[in-house]
Structures are given as structure tokens and as C-alpha cells.
């Protein structure tokens, strides 16, 4: 279905607080339930439970619930400058 690199990127996006599920759907075609299923299969059970606890009810993971002041999927200081 997905290459290992694509799967890794989906997992990374799912863990990121500011990346909404809609962005994952736009890029990879996976709905929120699809992402949950992928995470359940790819992560250890304890890591999956931790992730579900983290994203459940998190406004920033859903565009409709998101604060309009958040306009991008990552923090400007998240990545190192080269």
C-alpha cells in the first residue's frame, strides 16, 4: 500500500500536534479512521494507546475545531535552520 518512507511520514504527521488529519487525507488519501488503523498496526500497543490519548479531543488535529490563528502544520522553531 505505502512505501516504508510514506508510512514513516504518515506516522510522523499523526504524532505532530499541529498537523490536522485533513492534511494527511490530502497528501495520502487516508481518513482519520484509516490513520487510526494504520497507527494501531504500526505502533507497539503501549505507543498506540499513548498516541490515542494524546490526539483524542485535540482541537489542532481537526481543521474545523482549530484556532484560526494556527495557519500552518508546524512550529516555526521546530526545524533546525541550515
N, C-alpha and C positions, 0 to 999 in steps of 0.2 A: 504494500500500500504506500508507505512512505519510506524514503531512504533513512538510514541511521542519522544523517545530518539534519534532515527535516524533522524527524521525531524529536531529536535533541532540541531543536529550535522551538517546536511546539511546547515541549515541557518547560523550557526557559520562559517562554511568553506566558504560560499558565501560572508560573510562580511569581512573575513580576506583578506587583501590586497595581501599577498604573496601566497595564496592558489589558484592555477590555476583551471579553470573549468575542465581541464583534470583529475585532482586528484579526483574531485567529481564524474566524469564519471567512473573512475577506481574503486572507492570504492563503489559507489551506483548505477551505471549504468545510471545516468541522464546526458543528453547532456545539453549544455548551454541553449537552448530554454526551456528545461524541468525545469532547475533550475529557470529560469526567471518566468515561470508559477507557480512553487511552491512558490516562494517568493511573487508573486502577490497575491496568495490566503492566505498565512500565515501571511503576514505583514499588518499593517494598511496602507491605501493609501499613507499617508504622508511619512511613513517609507519606503515604496516601492520606491517612487519617489526619496527619498534621496539615497537609495541603488543604483538605476539605474544610477543616476547622478555620484555616486562615482565610479562604476565599468566600465561605458561606456568609452571605449578607453584606459583603464588602461592596460599597457603592461604586468604587472605582473600577470594578470588574464588569460593570454594565453601563453602557453609554447613556441609557435613559435615566439612570439614577445618579450619574456622575455630576459632580460640581462643574458648572460651565467654565470655571476658572482653570480647570485642568484641560490643557489643549494638546498634550502630547503623551505618548506612552512611556516616557522615561524621564527621570530627573536629569536636569542639565549637568549636574556634577556626578552622575552615575558612572560615566565612562571616562577613562583617563585621556587627557589630551596628549597628542603626539607632538 
